[in-house]
């Protein structure tokens, strides 16, 4: 099941979303909709997203359903039974998949200057190769074999090649979360070698960015007192997020001044940046800091739903305790959601792959809150 879903996600977003649509009735049929700690906040998120969109931006209801209803596939993770061998095969599959797609990514980069897989672009490469890097690191520690360390480093370098700061933040978070969870249990040589290698990749990546990326160049110039930290510089560093945030704040101030309490409670609806004044400089969303971006579309209730989801995740992460060697293989499934949440701080909560990350996290929830199962991969009755 996980291999099939992941393969669909990598191959075609349309096929993946079609599978999600078919799986939601399956979840309802098997009465699994209330399984998992994130079900209630996801339902609240669905409610605020769809109601606000129907009221204020009904032409965007298709997008609203995609960005809220599709996330309710999360309980599927609680219905999937995986044994240790299944988890090993899944991690091996991810590592092989990342290796197989490397020529495609590098070819596209050579031809167009943009990293790309079969669909999407910079962000998708950054996200998928974070997942692939985590799988290779998990296999390195599970098998105690340095063979898998090389793909981990290559996949991590590919995340940096995407030049998406959200993906890089997510990768670094997941790596340090890995170290935190297994503190005191990892062989010192593996820890030192992996930390040194990732630090080297980071330093090289930042050094290259300082030469070719205007955002990093601007930061360097500010640090060296060669440039004033004014509005123009902030827009360069933040990829226009400063200007977008200014427009978003004006929208909120206007709502408060005019007493628009319902939009303040449930938001203005999906892609409301097309219709509000001042309009978003980049299209339908006020993509700046996540709380501001989401508040405009989903209001206070939507922001509370997202905060609830984040709290549930990080609480689970902090309470995760190593119990057996199998737990190394759970890391890609658990940490990918965290990588997305951290990366979304300056982007947007929704992502096309978020349903997959939620399913993966649901699998880990089930395995860590119920007796170990070593049955072949199957769906629970």
N, C-alpha and C positions, 0 to 999 in steps of 0.2 A: 504493500500500500504506500509506504513512505517513498520507496524508490520510484514508483510510478508517478506519484504526485510531484516529486522533485524533478523528474525527467520532463514532465509536462511543463513545469514552471520554467525550466531552462530553455525548452524548445519553443514554446509559444504561449504568450500571455492569454490569447483567446481560448486555447485548449484548456489551459489551467483554470480560467474562470468558468468555463463550461463545466468542468469537473466539480468545481466548488458549488455551482448551482444545483447539480445533481446530488451532491452529498448532503446538502441541508435538509431535504425531505427525508433522506435516510436517517439522519440524526433525530429528526422529529419522530419518525416511525419507531425507532428503537428507544424512545423516551430518554435520550441522553442529553437533552438540551440544558439541563441544570447541573451537569457534571463539570466541576472545575471552579476554582476561586475567582475567575475573571468573568464568569457568565453574567452576573448582575451588572457590573459596570459596562460590559459590552452591550447589554440590552438597553441600558440608559443611554449609551452613546448612539445606538441605533434609533432610539425614540427621538432624541433631540435633533439628530441629523435629518431624519425623514420629515418630522413635523415642521421644523423651521423651513425646510426646502419647499414643502407643499404650500406653506403659507406665503413665502416671500420670493422664492425663485423656482416655481414649479417646472420651468423648462429644464431644470437641472436634476430632476428626480431620478433619472437613470444613473447619473453619477453618484447621487446620494445613496442609492441602493447598493451600488458597487462598493462604496466606501464605508458602509455600515452593516448592511445585511450580510454581506459576504464574510464579515469577520465572525459571524455566529457559527461558522464551521469549526471554530475552536474546540467544542466538546468532542469532536471526532477523535482527538488525541487520547481521550479517556477510554475509547472503545477499542483501541489497537493494542493487542498483546504482543510484546516483543521479548524474546529471550536474548541472552548474551551473544549467541551466534548471529542473531538477526541484527543486533546493534553493530557488531563487528562488520558484517557484510555491508550495512548501510554506510558506515564510515569509510570503508574501502571503496564503495561505489562513488562516494563524494570525491575522494582523492583521485580516483581514476577519471572521473568526469572533469575535474579541474585540469588534469593533465591533458586530456583529450581536446579541451577547448582552448588551451594555450596558443596553438598555432593560429586558430581563428582570431583570437584577440590581437595577437601580434601582427598578423597579416592586415587586419583592419586598421591598426595603428600605423603601420608602415604606409598603407595606401591613402588613408584619409587624415591621419594625425589624431584620430579619435579611437579609443578602445571600445570594442563592441563585440557582443556575442551574436546569437541568432536574432535577437530583438533587443530593443532598449538601447542604452548607451553607457555613458560614464557611471551613472549611479548604479545601474544593474550589475556592471562588471565589479564595482567596488563591493556591492552586497554579496554577490555569489562567491567571489573569491575570499571574502571574509569567512563564509561558511566552509569553503574548501580548505582554507588555512587551518581552521579549528579542527576539522576532521583529521588532517595530517598530523597536527600536534597531539590529538587524542590517541592516534595510532602509535605515535612515537613513544608515548608514556605507557600505553596499554601493552605493547609488544616489547618495550624496552629495547628498541632497535633504532639506530640513527638513520636507517634507510629512509624513514619517513620525514626526517628533519629537513632534507633538501626540498621536497615539495612544499613543506610549510614555509620555508624562506622564500621560495619562488612565488608562491601564492600571495604571501604578505607583500612582496615587492610589487605584484600586479595590482594590489589594492592601492598602493602609493602611486602606481602608474595611472590609475583612474583620476588622480588629482582632485578627488572629491573629499573635502574636509570632513563631511559627515561620515563617510565610510572609514576614513583613517581614524577618527575619534572612536567609532564603533569597534574597529579592530583592536586599538590600544586598550579600550575598556575591557573587551572580552579576554584579552591576554592577561591583564592584571587581575581580573576576576578569577581566571584560571589559577593563577599563582596564589590568590587569597584562599580559594576553596581547598587547595591541596597543600597549603603551607605546612611545612614540617614533614611531608610525606614524599615529596619529589626528590629524586637523587640530585645531590648538589651539582654534579657535573652537567646533568641535563639542564638544570635551572640556569646555571651560569652561561652555558653555551647558547641556550635559546635566548636569554636576556641580552647577551652580548650581540648576537646576530641581529635581533630585532632592533636594538639600539643603533647598530651600524646602518641598517636599512633606513631607519628614521632619519639619522643624521645625513645620509647621502640624499634621501628624498627631499629633505628641507633645503639642503645646499643647492640641489637642482632647481627647486621651486623658486628660490631666491633669485635665480638667474633668468627664469623664463616666465614666471607667473606674476602679473602686475599686483596681485593682492599681497603676495609675500614681499615683493619689492617695496611696496608702500610701507609695510610694517618695518622693514629694515631701515628705510629712510627716516621714519619717525624715531626709531630707537637711536639712530646715529645723529639725530637733530638736523637732518637734511630736509625735513618736510614738516609742515605744521599739521597737527591733528585737527583739521577742520572738517566741515560737513562733506566736502568733496573727497577728502582722504578716507573718512569713515565709510562713505559709499563704495569707494574702491576696495577697501579691505573687506567689507561685508557683502560684496556683490549686490549692491543696491539695497540691502536689507535695512539700512538706516533710513533711507528715503521711504521704503515701504512701511516701516514702523511708524514714521511720522504721519503718513496717510491713515494708517490704522488707528492711531491714537485720536486723530481728528474725528473719525467715524464714531468712536466710543464717546468722546466729549459731546458730540452732537446728539447722540442718543440720550445721554444723561441730561443735557440741557433741555431737550424737547420732551423728556419724560417717556421715552420709548421703552417701557419696562419689559414688555414681552420679548423683544429682540435681545435685551440685556440678559434675560433669563434663558432663552433657548437659541439665540443667535439669529442671524439674517439669512441662513441657508447656504447650501453648497454653491461655491463659485460666485458668491455675492459681490466680489470685487469688480465684477463686470457692470454692476447696477448701482452700487453705492457711490456717494460723493464724500470726499474725493476718491476717485477710482484707484484701484491698485495699479501701480506702475508696471506690473509684470503680468497682468491678466486677471484671472478669476479669484486668486487668493492673496491674502496679505502675508506673504511668507517672510517672516522675520524671526521673532522669538516665539516658540511654540504656544505659550500661554496667550499671547496677544493674537496670533494667527487663528487659533482655535476659538478664542472668545468671540471674535467677530462672527464666525460661521455658526457656532454651536452654543454661544452664551455661557452663562455661569454653570448651568447643568452639564453642558458638554465638557467644560474644563474640569469639573469635578469628576466626571466619568473617566477622563484620561488620567487625572491624578490618581484615582482609585486603581486603575489598571497598573500604573507605574508602581504604586505602593505595594500592591499585591505581588508584583514580580520581584521587586527588590527585597521584600520581606522573605519570600521563598528562597531567594539567592543567599541571603545572609544566614538563613537557617539550614542551608544545605550541608549535610554532614557525610563525609566519605564513609562508606560501609563495606565496599567490596571493590575489587579490581574493575568490575563492570562500569563503575561510575565514571571512569575516564571517557568511556564511549558515549556518555550522556551529554558531555560538554557542548558539542556543536548544536544539539537539539535545544539545550537550555539557554546558551549564551547568545544565540543568534537573535532572539527577541530583545535581549538587553542591548546588543550592538545596535539594533534598530532604534530603540527608545533613546539611547544616548545620542545617536546620530541625528535624531529627529528634533533635538533641542532648537536647532536653527533652520529646520526645514518644515516638515508637516507630519502629523501623526500617521496619516494614511500612507500606505505604500502598496503597490500591486502585489508584492510578495508577503504582506503582513498576514494573510490567512494561513500561509504555509508556516511562518514562524510561530503562530499561535497553536497550530496543530502539533508542531514539534515540542513546544513547551508543555502542551497537554499530555504528551506521551511521558515526559519526565515526571510531571506531577503524579501521574498514575503509578509509575514504577517506584517512586519514593514515598508514596503514602499507602501502598498496599504491599502484601508479601511478594517477594521476588518471583518472577515467572520465567521459566526457561522453555516455554512452549514455542512451537514454530509461530511465525508471524501470522496473525489471523484477526478477524474482527470478533469482538465479544458478542455473544448472543443477546 
